[in-house]
């Protein structure tokens, strides 16, 4: 079963997204591409989720996006959708 936790203010979704992107800014710049994150204004600042797993998913996506992008850049868009 997936573990869940309530994110503390120090682990807000904005901070997790920003920190994940910041890890790869230098790598992207060295390739001559940009790396940016756009977060939906209505995205909750505190959410219920496993911050470790969410961070790992983000890191996997960002690593592959930077690795396989040779021109232009990578934009991570984060938004809310109802399921």
C-alpha positions in Angstrom: 0.0 0.0 0.0 1.2 3.5 -0.8 2.2 5.6 2.2 0.7 9.0 2.6 1.6 12.0 4.7 0.3 15.5 5.1 3.0 17.8 3.7 4.4 20.2 6.2 5.0 23.8 5.3 8.6 22.9 4.7 7.6 20.3 2.2 5.0 22.2 0.3 4.3 21.2 -3.3 5.8 24.4 -4.6 9.1 23.7 -2.7 9.3 20.1 -3.9 8.7 21.1 -7.5 11.2 24.0 -7.4 13.9 22.0 -5.6 13.5 19.2 -8.1 14.0 21.6 -11.0 16.9 23.4 -9.4 18.9 20.2 -9.2 19.1 20.1 -13.0 19.4 23.8 -14.0 23.2 23.6 -14.4 23.0 20.5 -16.5 20.4 22.0 -18.7 22.3 25.2 -19.1 25.5 23.3 -20.0 23.5 21.7 -22.9 22.3 25.2 -23.9 18.6 24.5 -23.1 16.3 26.0 -20.5 14.5 24.3 -17.7 11.4 25.9 -16.1 8.4 25.0 -14.0 5.0 26.5 -14.4 2.6 25.8 -11.5 -1.1 26.4 -11.8 -2.3 29.3 -9.6 -5.0 27.1 -8.1 -2.6 24.3 -7.2 -2.9 23.6 -3.5 0.2 24.7 -1.5 -0.4 21.9 0.9 -1.5 18.5 -0.4 -1.8 15.0 0.8 0.8 12.7 -0.7 4.1 10.9 -0.2 6.6 13.6 -0.8 9.4 11.1 -1.4 7.6 9.3 -4.1 6.4 12.4 -5.8 9.9 13.8 -5.7 11.3 10.6 -7.2 8.7 10.7 -10.1 9.6 14.4 -10.7 13.3 13.6 -10.8 12.9 10.7 -13.2 10.8 12.9 -15.6 13.2 15.8 -15.4 16.3 13.7 -15.9 14.9 12.1 -19.0 13.5 15.3 -20.3 16.9 17.1 -20.0 18.8 14.1 -21.3 16.8 13.8 -24.5 16.3 17.5 -25.2 18.9 18.9 -27.6 17.5 22.3 -28.3 14.9 24.7 -26.9 14.2 23.5 -23.4 12.0 21.7 -20.9 9.0 23.1 -19.1 7.4 21.2 -16.3 3.7 22.2 -16.1 1.9 21.4 -12.9 -1.8 21.7 -12.7 -4.9 20.3 -11.0 -7.4 18.1 -12.7 -10.4 16.3 -11.4 -10.5 12.6 -11.9 
